[in-house]
């Protein structure tokens, strides 16, 4: 996506890749209406409506460089780029050639720069422009070469017969790609059309969602329910908003000044992947039932989750670094078609299957929340699998110049949908999330009250016979179940009264069992103490007490004492 850019070459290679760009289709208007491209009016029309390349090349005066243009599909380009052909053979396969030492329709000016020297060489400057005509959007690849013979005669014959005309490339090129004059298209390659507006829209959405999370944090903190899962959701939403902010700034700079900031794009990509990873962890935690139906995950489950989080985190960092370091615009058209992209899709698919398994085991263990976990499992498993499915569909169903904008747009949209769905479920006291168990369980039962475990909370609750309010906390204003039944002696039993009676009976049974358990433990302790004698003569010891022990005390004395 380089638009206004520059590159310097000081290499022994005689054929060097510069950049790529997708130009828009050509307008149907005939340029002769404006007097042709050589007139000022015609040039203005070209700049406003055509794909245009403006260039200025400073090259060593002793070399004979050319700008080569290749267009077509990526497969055709890769056949040239990865071939073992020499420079002259690659030059012959170019779609167009601009000889920088000969004035023509593209090269407008050639100046000798006697005052400018580069690595001890005199330089020559060639500048001009070229516009592109095409019925459909096309990839164009730009190369600088130094394959031409420097003079006629023996040198030209040697170049043609032996291929020894290839020389080093010593040049500096400034270039500018444009697609018309519209602010939303001018400096943008066709394959990223619309991303600027998309990021502005979703940045606004993510900011609103971040504000909602802030409000949600205050509400849940007052209820003592601002659990780690809610914190993960808040962090994920905030990171996505910051990621979109970086993208908005980068695309605004590109739209206004034509300058591409790769560091902003890299930072935005890293934060987006981190936000997505936190979302995945949150879903796995909820799939295990943490804060929904259990206040603590088993030790085996915690070990598995630790392994999963460590593996996915370091794998994502490695894949992101691989993408950044190994992304060659000359060969890579679509990240998910590269080896790191395929690895990422496989990792995402494996994570989705693991999440499904977690939900299935939780649903099997807690039948009372079966319907909720069934819906939760289906929706978010589909959400996790959406990215690999969309990427595969784009690889096989879209052209090279369409894939990137569709995949980026879908990724951004799906992350927002996942965030919005979870934020909506965590908002308490709303009708559409009554099935979300988080609001049905008290914070103490989830282990969130410092200094009191869940079992202690339940024991205390049962001992006091207190009820709970809608938030799961104790309701001191409500009398115990027995008193509520006594107040309604004359009335027939309702379902609520029957439940209260069953609950009070269960509490009494629990207290009885606790008393029996304590008595059994005392009995076991007494038996163990008796067993410590190991066959000693108990009657002898009693006789000793009757006659007086070693301390001179008789049994009568002891009884008197």
TALIN-V30093 format. One record per residue. N is the residue number from 1. PHI is phi in whole degrees, -180 to 180 (none if undefined). OMEGA is omega in degrees with one decimal (NA if undefined). Layout:
N&PHI&OMEGA + N&PHI&OMEGA
//
This chain:
1&none&-180.0 + 2&-73&-177.4 + 3&-117&171.3 + 4&-97&-172.8 + 5&-153&177.8 + 6&-149&178.2 + 7&-143&178.6 + 8&-118&-179.7 + 9&-122&172.4 + 10&-141&-170.5 + 11&-141&175.2 + 12&-76&178.6 + 13&-69&-178.8 + 14&-97&-179.9 + 15&-142&-172.5 + 16&-130&179.1 + 17&-73&179.8 + 18&-106&-174.7 + 19&-168&178.8 + 20&-137&-179.1 + 21&-165&175.2 + 22&-110&-179.4 + 23&-92&-178.0 + 24&-76&176.4 + 25&-62&-177.2 + 26&-79&174.4 + 27&-63&-178.9 + 28&-79&-178.3 + 29&-67&179.0 + 30&-79&-178.8 + 31&-66&-179.9 + 32&-63&177.0 + 33&-61&-179.0 + 34&-103&178.0 + 35&88&177.5 + 36&87&-176.8 + 37&-71&-177.9 + 38&-80&-179.8 + 39&-89&179.1 + 40&-65&-180.0 + 41&-68&177.8 + 42&-67&178.2 + 43&-64&178.3 + 44&-63&178.6 + 45&-64&178.6 + 46&-63&-178.1 + 47&-65&-177.7 + 48&-84&-170.3 + 49&-133&-174.4 + 50&-109&166.9 + 51&-73&-170.8 + 52&-137&172.4 + 53&-120&173.2 + 54&-108&-173.8 + 55&-142&172.1 + 56&-144&-173.4 + 57&-119&171.2 + 58&-102&-176.3 + 59&-136&-179.4 + 60&-62&-174.4 + 61&-63&-178.0 + 62&-86&179.6 + 63&-104&-178.9 + 64&-131&-174.6 + 65&-85&175.7 + 66&-142&170.1 + 67&-95&-179.0 + 68&-109&179.6 + 69&-119&175.5 + 70&-120&175.5 + 71&-141&-176.5 + 72&134&-179.1 + 73&-82&178.0 + 74&-66&179.8 + 75&-64&178.6 + 76&-65&179.1 + 77&-65&-179.4 + 78&-63&175.8 + 79&-61&178.1 + 80&-81&-172.7 + 81&-66&-176.1 + 82&-96&-177.7 + 83&-75&177.1 + 84&-97&179.4 + 85&-66&175.6 + 86&-79&-173.3 + 87&-62&-177.6 + 88&-67&177.5 + 89&-68&176.8 + 90&-68&178.6 + 91&-63&-178.9 + 92&-68&-179.8 + 93&-88&-179.4 + 94&-70&177.8 + 95&-72&179.9 + 96&-154&-178.9 + 97&-132&176.3 + 98&-112&179.5 + 99&-77&-174.5 + 100&-76&177.5 + 101&-107&-179.7 + 102&-130&177.1 + 103&-72&179.4 + 104&-164&-177.5 + 105&-68&-178.7 + 106&-100&-179.1 + 107&-83&-174.2 + 108&-92&-175.4 + 109&-137&174.4 + 110&-134&-176.5 + 111&-125&174.7 + 112&-89&-176.6 + 113&-104&-178.1 + 114&-68&-178.2 + 115&-83&-177.1 + 116&-105&177.1 + 117&-127&179.5 + 118&-132&-174.3 + 119&47&175.3 + 120&77&-177.1 + 121&-117&172.4 + 122&-74&-173.5 + 123&-117&175.0 + 124&-126&-179.4 + 125&-115&174.6 + 126&-122&-178.6 + 127&-138&179.9 + 128&171&178.9 + 129&-153&176.4 + 130&-146&177.6 + 131&-110&-169.8 + 132&-122&177.7 + 133&-116&-179.6 + 134&-162&178.2 + 135&-82&-179.6 + 136&-133&174.9 + 137&-60&-174.9 + 138&-134&170.8 + 139&-77&172.4 + 140&-123&-179.7 + 141&-118&-172.2 + 142&-116&-175.0 + 143&-136&169.9 + 144&-110&-176.5 + 145&-132&175.6 + 146&-136&-175.4 + 147&-112&-173.9 + 148&-73&172.2 + 149&-66&-175.4 + 150&-78&177.0 + 151&-158&-178.8 + 152&-81&176.9 + 153&88&-174.8 + 154&-63&-179.2 + 155&-65&179.2 + 156&-68&178.8 + 157&-66&178.6 + 158&-64&179.9 + 159&-67&-176.8 + 160&-71&-174.1 + 161&-88&-172.8 + 162&-113&178.0 + 163&71&-177.9 + 164&-94&-179.4 + 165&-85&-177.7 + 166&-69&179.9 + 167&-129&179.3 + 168&-68&178.4 + 169&-105&178.6 + 170&-125&-173.2 + 171&-162&171.7 + 172&-132&-175.9 + 173&-122&170.6 + 174&-108&-175.5 + 175&-144&-177.9 + 176&-144&175.7 + 177&-99&175.1 + 178&-139&174.2 + 179&-123&-178.3 + 180&80&-174.7 + 181&-118&-179.8 + 182&-66&-178.1 + 183&-61&-177.9 + 184&-81&-176.6 + 185&-130&-166.4 + 186&-53&-175.7 + 187&-101&-177.0 + 188&-103&169.9 + 189&-70&-175.0 + 190&-59&-175.8 + 191&-73&176.9 + 192&-120&175.5 + 193&-58&175.8 + 194&92&-178.0 + 195&-69&179.3 + 196&-61&179.5 + 197&-66&-179.8 + 198&-62&-179.7 + 199&-66&177.3 + 200&-63&-179.2 + 201&-64&-175.4 + 202&-75&172.0 + 203&-65&176.8 + 204&-62&178.7 + 205&-62&-177.8 + 206&-68&176.2 + 207&-65&177.4 + 208&-63&178.4 + 209&-68&176.9 + 210&-65&176.5 + 211&-62&177.1 + 212&-62&177.6 + 213&-64&176.8 + 214&-64&176.1 + 215&-63&179.7 + 216&-63&178.3 + 217&-61&-179.6 + 218&-64&-179.2 + 219&-66&-177.5 + 220&-70&176.8 + 221&-66&177.5 + 222&-66&178.6 + 223&-92&-176.5 + 224&58&-179.0 + 225&-127&177.8 + 226&-80&-172.3 + 227&-82&-179.2 + 228&-60&179.9 + 229&-63&177.3 + 230&-69&177.3 + 231&-64&176.5 + 232&-61&178.9 + 233&-63&179.5 + 234&-62&178.9 + 235&-63&-179.9 + 236&-63&179.4 + 237&-64&-178.9 + 238&-66&179.2 + 239&-63&177.6 + 240&-64&178.4 + 241&-64&178.5 + 242&-65&177.1 + 243&-60&178.4 + 244&-65&177.1 + 245&-62&177.6 + 246&-60&-180.0 + 247&-66&178.7 + 248&-62&179.5 + 249&-62&-179.0 + 250&-63&-178.1 + 251&-74&175.3 + 252&-68&175.6 + 253&-64&179.1 + 254&-68&-179.0 + 255&-69&-174.8 + 256&-84&-173.9 + 257&-116&-178.5 + 258&76&-177.8 + 259&-103&-179.6 + 260&-98&179.6 + 261&-108&-177.3 + 262&-65&-179.3 + 263&-67&176.8 + 264&-69&177.4 + 265&-64&179.3 + 266&-66&178.1 + 267&-64&178.8 + 268&-64&178.9 + 269&-65&179.8 + 270&-64&-179.4 + 271&-67&178.2 + 272&-64&178.7 + 273&-65&177.9 + 274&-67&176.3 + 275&-61&178.7 + 276&-64&-179.9 + 277&-67&176.0 + 278&-63&177.0 + 279&-64&178.9 + 280&-64&178.1 + 281&-60&179.4 + 282&-60&-179.8 + 283&-64&178.8 + 284&-65&177.6 + 285&-60&179.9 + 286&-68&176.6 + 287&-64&175.0 + 288&-77&177.8 + 289&89&-178.8 + 290&-65&-177.4 + 291&71&178.0 + 292&-103&179.8 + 293&-127&176.4 + 294&-147&-179.9 + 295&-90&-176.6 + 296&-151&176.7 + 297&-86&-178.2 + 298&-61&-178.3 + 299&-62&177.3 + 300&-64&177.6 + 301&-65&178.6 + 302&-65&178.6 + 303&-65&179.1 + 304&-63&179.1 + 305&-65&177.9 + 306&-63&178.3 + 307&-63&-180.0 + 308&-62&-178.4 + 309&-65&179.7 + 310&-64&-178.0 + 311&-65&-178.1 + 312&-67&-179.4 + 313&-65&-177.9 + 314&-70&176.5 + 315&-66&179.3 + 316&-65&177.8 + 317&-64&179.8 + 318&-65&179.9 + 319&-67&178.0 + 320&-67&175.4 + 321&-65&177.1 + 322&-61&179.8 + 323&-64&-177.1 + 324&-68&-176.5 + 325&-78&-174.7 + 326&-104&-178.6 + 327&-83&178.9 + 328&-103&-177.2 + 329&-65&178.4 + 330&-75&-176.3 + 331&-124&-175.2 + 332&-104&176.2 + 333&-101&-172.7 + 334&-150&-172.9 + 335&-59&-174.5 + 336&-73&173.5 + 337&-94&179.1 + 338&-95&178.1 + 339&-55&177.1 + 340&-65&177.4 + 341&-67&177.2 + 342&-65&177.3 + 343&-61&179.7 + 344&-63&-179.5 + 345&-65&177.2 + 346&-66&178.5 + 347&-64&179.6 + 348&-66&178.5 + 349&-65&178.4 + 350&-63&178.1 + 351&-65&178.0 + 352&-63&178.4 + 353&-66&177.7 + 354&-65&177.6 + 355&-61&178.6 + 356&-62&179.1 + 357&-64&178.3 + 358&-61&179.2 + 359&-65&-178.7 + 360&-65&179.6 + 361&-67&177.9 + 362&-66&178.6 + 363&-62&180.0 + 364&-69&-176.7 + 365&-83&-176.2 + 366&-122&-175.7 + 367&-66&-178.4 + 368&-65&179.2 + 369&-110&-175.9 + 370&-62&-177.3 + 371&-64&179.4 + 372&-62&-176.8 + 373&-69&174.9 + 374&-65&178.2 + 375&-66&-179.5 + 376&-61&-178.5 + 377&-65&-177.0 + 378&-68&-175.6 + 379&-65&-172.9 + 380&-83&168.7 + 381&-67&175.1 + 382&-63&179.1 + 383&-64&179.8 + 384&-68&-178.6 + 385&-83&-175.6 + 386&-63&-176.9 + 387&-64&177.5 + 388&-59&-179.0 + 389&-65&-179.7 + 390&-64&-179.4 + 391&-64&178.7 + 392&-64&179.1 + 393&-63&179.7 + 394&-70&179.7 + 395&-63&-174.9 + 396&-98&-175.3 + 397&-114&-176.6 + 398&-124&176.3 + 399&-73&-179.4 + 400&-59&-175.8 + 401&-87&179.6 + 402&-114&-167.4 + 403&-66&-169.8 + 404&-60&-175.2 + 405&-66&179.0 + 406&-71&-178.8 + 407&-67&179.3 + 408&-63&179.4 + 409&-65&179.6 + 410&-67&177.9 + 411&-58&-179.0 + 412&-64&-179.3 + 413&-66&-178.4 + 414&-66&177.0 + 415&-64&178.3 + 416&-65&179.3 + 417&-62&178.0 + 418&-62&177.8 + 419&-62&-176.8 + 420&-63&-179.4 + 421&-64&-179.0 + 422&-71&177.6 + 423&-61&178.8 + 424&-63&-179.7 + 425&-70&-177.2 + 426&-81&178.8 + 427&-71&-175.6 + 428&-76&171.4 + 429&60&172.1 + 430&-124&-170.7 + 431&-72&-171.1 + 432&-81&179.1 + 433&-125&-179.9 + 434&-65&-179.7 + 435&-82&-179.5 + 436&-78&-170.0 + 437&-68&-175.9 + 438&-58&-176.7 + 439&-88&-179.4 + 440&-95&-173.5 + 441&-116&-177.3 + 442&-73&178.9 + 443&-65&179.4 + 444&-66&179.4 + 445&-67&177.4 + 446&-88&178.3 + 447&76&-176.0 + 448&-98&178.8 + 449&-91&-175.4 + 450&-66&177.4 + 451&87&-179.7 + 452&-142&179.1 + 453&-83&-179.7 + 454&-65&-179.5 + 455&-65&177.4 + 456&-66&178.6 + 457&-64&179.6 + 458&-64&-179.8 + 459&-63&179.6 + 460&-66&179.5 + 461&-65&-179.1 + 462&-70&180.0 + 463&-64&-178.9 + 464&-86&-179.9 + 465&65&-176.2 + 466&-92&175.4 + 467&-92&178.2 + 468&-130&179.0 + 469&-85&-176.8 + 470&-66&-179.9 + 471&-90&178.6 + 472&89&-179.5 + 473&-90&178.5 + 474&-64&176.6 + 475&-114&-175.7 + 476&-68&-177.9 + 477&-76&-178.4 + 478&-90&178.4 + 479&-73&176.8 + 480&-60&-178.1 + 481&-59&-178.2 + 482&-62&-178.7 + 483&-67&179.0 + 484&-66&177.4 + 485&-70&179.7 + 486&-65&179.7 + 487&-72&-177.9 + 488&-127&-175.9 + 489&-64&-174.8 + 490&-76&-175.5 + 491&-91&175.3 + 492&-71&179.6 + 493&-64&170.5 + 494&-95&178.3 + 495&-63&-180.0 + 496&-65&179.6 + 497&-67&178.0 + 498&-63&178.3 + 499&-64&179.6 + 500&-63&179.3 + 501&-65&178.4 + 502&-63&179.7 + 503&-67&179.4 + 504&-65&176.7 + 505&-64&178.0 + 506&-64&178.6 + 507&-64&179.4 + 508&-64&177.2 + 509&-64&179.2 + 510&-63&179.4 + 511&-66&177.8 + 512&-63&179.0 + 513&-64&177.6 + 514&-65&178.1 + 515&-65&177.7 + 516&-63&178.7 + 517&-64&177.7 + 518&-65&178.2 + 519&-64&178.6 + 520&-64&178.5 + 521&-66&177.2 + 522&-65&179.0 + 523&-63&179.1 + 524&-63&178.9 + 525&-64&179.5 + 526&-64&179.0 + 527&-63&178.2 + 528&-67&177.5 + 529&-65&177.9 + 530&-65&-178.5 + 531&-69&-179.0 + 532&-69&179.5 + 533&-67&176.7 + 534&50&172.3 + 535&87&179.2 + 536&-67&-177.3 + 537&-80&-178.8 + 538&-69&-179.1 + 539&-64&178.2 + 540&-65&179.0 + 541&-66&178.6 + 542&-67&179.1 + 543&-64&178.3 + 544&-62&178.3 + 545&-67&179.7 + 546&-68&-176.7 + 547&-86&-176.8 + 548&104&-177.1 + 549&-83&-177.2 + 550&-67&179.0 + 551&-88&176.7 + 552&85&-179.6 + 553&-101&174.8 + 554&-89&178.7 + 555&-67&177.4 + 556&-64&178.1 + 557&-62&-179.9 + 558&-65&179.2 + 559&-65&177.4 + 560&-65&178.1 + 561&-62&NA
//
